[in-house]
């Protein structure tokens, strides 16, 4: 049987990573809008 703290740690790591990724993507999009605004989407 798995330790409950181990499960919690893995859950927090997964949630934290997804949160970081979404924030980074959001920040990157905002930076693109601020820096150019020419409407070109690369990638």
N, C-alpha and C positions, 0 to 999 in steps of 0.2 A: 504493500500500500504506500502511496506517495505521501510525503510530508506536506501538510497544508501550507507551510511557509514557502516551500519550494514552488508550489502551484501559484501562490500569490506573487512571488518574485517573478516568475515567468510571465504571468499576466501583466504585471506592472511594466516589465520590459517591452512586451508587445504593444501595450497601450502607449507607453512613452515614445517608442520608436515611430508608431503611426502618427502620433500627435506632432512629433518633431518634423516628420516628413511633410505633413500637410501644412504646417506653419512655414517651413522652408519654401515650399512650392508657392504659397500665398505671397510670401515676401519677395520671391523672385519675380512673380507676375507684377507686383506693385512696382518693383524696381524697373522692370521693362517699360511699364506705362509711364513712369516718371522720366526715364532717360531719353525716350524717343517720342512715343505717341504717334508714330507714323503708321501704325496698324500692321506692321509686318510680324507675323508669328513664325518663328523658326523652330523646327523640331516637331 
